[in-house]
Amino acid sequence: MKLVIAEKPSVAISIAKVIGAKNKKDGYYEGNGYKVSWCVGHLIQMANPDAYNEKYAKWNIEDLPIIPSDYKYEVAKSTKKQFAILKKLMNDKEIDTVINACDAGREGESIFRLVYSEAKCKKKMQRLWISSMEDSAIKEGFSNLKNGEDYDNLFESAQARAIADWLVGMNISRLYSCLYKQNYSVGRVQTPTLAMIVERDEEIANFKKEKYYTVELSLNGFTLSTDRIDDEVTAEQLLNLIGNTIEITDDIQKEKIIKPDLPFDLTTLQRECNKYFGYSAKQTLDYAQSLYEKKLITYPRTDSRCLTEDMITSTVNNILGKNDFDTGRIKTVFNSKKVTDHHAIIPTISSLNEDVSKLPLSEAKVYFLISDKFHSSVGYPLIENTTKIVAEFDGFEFTSTGKVIKDEGFSKYLKEYMAKKSGDIVLPDVSVGDVLIIESKEVKEKFTQPPKHFTEDTLLKSMEIAENEALEKGVEVERKGLGTPATRAGIIENLIFKGFVERDKKNLIATHKGISLVTIVSDSFKSAETTAKWEMELSDIAQGKSSKEEFLKDIENEIKEAVMTYSK
């Protein structure tokens, strides 16, 4: 008999139904040669320092650094009952194989392995790895179960991340709390993210607005304007020199072809949900997770924006269907080389037969955005005709730019999300040498604008590309970044919960407590560069390119150095 362990009860119920385990028992389902049970989130946690030595219950700088030779784990108090059920099932003589059916990612691997280890289970281990909760995907997953050992490196990466977070949290938080007699929480990813917010807020606070001027000419139906002129006297002199007419010196016509974006990964979905609907990153993740469990979208915690090539036929036949799409985009969107553990987020085939309008409004919005984004990703290019009219006078250029959409292409799927504009600016048909009558002219006083506060949209973007200035629009590059798509929402929420950051409408603003923490923490623990490097190393560990031991040794040395600095 096989034991299947899912991450939560709702997923266990879906799996049990598909594989025929229909008999409900206390804490599991049984039938057809299977028992199906579940974890309740993180059943097993890393133990606090006082589990190693009672003296650590009190925070003393003399006791630092705390670096255990072996790490201890404990069952969370709230989940002891379910753990007891799992332990009993795992060690049941009837069970010969345990199948890990937790979420197919780093955290899901960690949740299962820690339970497996804590229960002292020695049974054969298999892995269910799926990107959709559709019945067909579950069936296919069970017919292609992987060896549990194939994911050892992924678990190593998960452990390395958890231990690194524990080491930084327990040591550096205590260090600064003791030094400054204030309860500070320092996190491996959390603090560099906070530092970015503080830096942006400082830029805004220190911004000195500069006055400048433009000279604007109103003609028949459009306006010609200069670029920035710093001196008011110069602007006034220019205004006085211009007569009642001006000659067109250039008429530049260009065709701009804009290709569609790729489908969503989690971070881009969170960004656009924040931009269009005002949802926080956590809200978007919660709505997407619910849609996934309802079998309406594919696995949301993905960092891939492409689909695999073996999905082409079923996706084209069943989702794209008769909709008009650009066949030339197929190779771009369906590219197995650019898919890591999970492909991009798209609607499931079965969702097309569901009445999505019955969903809660928040979930429905996320579903339709995912669907529209996917359809747009294989759409034709947006083609714009741009016109720039130039008139030169006394060494100054007066310009006006207009745009007309020639072919809306993929943008037809995204109309409702686009900023409402007054329409395209259509400029009159003019030729070089035409002399136009000036109806009115004036000097306009303007001011430079400060940077904008971070919103969740812009912060997620900055976290994703931290220390990677090479990312250009539309160009996929290897991302370092702060955190992972699955963790970024939690990091932002944690900063708010701990009082380091507060929401002001859509803006994220550092509090006095947040500013003071960033001020005192050493560069190595608030540097985006350091944390992005660590995140890349965690990715390398998952791929078997690097070792957990080396990674942790580096962090231990950083902690020892920080403690030594203040112990001298």
Buried (B, 14 or more C-beta within 10 A) or exposed (E): BBBBBBBBBBBBBBBBBBBEBEEEBEBBBBBEEBBBBBBBEBBBBBBEBEBBEEEBEEBEBEBBBBEBEEBEBEBBEEBEEBBEBBBEBBEEEEBEBBBBBBBBBBBBBBBBBBBBEBBEBEBBBBBBBBBBBBBBBBEEBBEEBBEBEEBBBBBBBBBBBBBBBBBBBBBBBBBBBBEEEEEBBBBBBBBBBBBBBBBBBEEEEEEEEEEBBBBBBBBEEBBBBBEEBEEEEBBBEBBEEBEEEBEBBEBEEEEEEEBBBBBBBBBBBBBBBBBBBEBBBBBBBBBBBBBBBBBBBBBBBBBBBBBBBEBBEEBBEEBBEEEEBBEEBBEBBBBEEBBBBBBBBBBBBBBEEBEBEEBEEBBBBBBBBBBBBBBBBBBBBBBBBBBBBBBBBEEBBBBBBBBBBEBBBBBBBBEEBEEEEEEEBEBBEBEEEBEBEBEEBEBEEEEEEBEEBBBBBBBBBBBBBBBBEEBEEEEEEEBBBBBBBBBBBBBBBBBBEBEBBBEEEBBBBBBEBBBBBBEBBBEBBBBBEBBBBBBBBBBBBBEEEBBBEEBBEBBBEBBBEBBEEEEE
